[in-house]
Amino acid sequence: ISWVKWDDVCKPKKDGGLGVRDLRRTNISLLAKWRWKLLHPEEELWKDIVVAKYGSGVVGRSNLGDELMTVNYMMILVSF
């Protein structure tokens, strides 16, 4: 078994990595995308279901760790 740092695995192939996407960043970007869709005013059935299940607070902010992060802040995180 060869042990390799996750950072090295996520490097592009041209830089000696395996080209695997960073799962944390990918997850945050997908969550930000869904949050963005929730914030848009179009009426869609899936939005009504999410709000009915989790409450209207799911649209505004999300508690990630100890900080409250808005969609804009999550998008900034994804860009790094």
C-alpha positions, 0 to 999 in steps of 0.5 A: 500500500502506498500512502499519498496525501489527499492534496497530491491526489487532487493535483492536476495530472500535469502537476503529478497528481491523479486529477481527482476533484477535491470532494469538499470543494465539489460538495460546497459548490453543489450545495451553493448551486442548490441554495442559489436555485432555492433563492430564485423566485420561480415556483417549482414543486421541489422547492415547496417540498424542501421548504415543507420538510425543512422549514423556510429557514433553509432558504436564507442561511446555513450553519456550517461549522461554527459560522453562519455562511450565506450563499455568497460566502460559500461561493467565495470559498469555492473559488479558492 
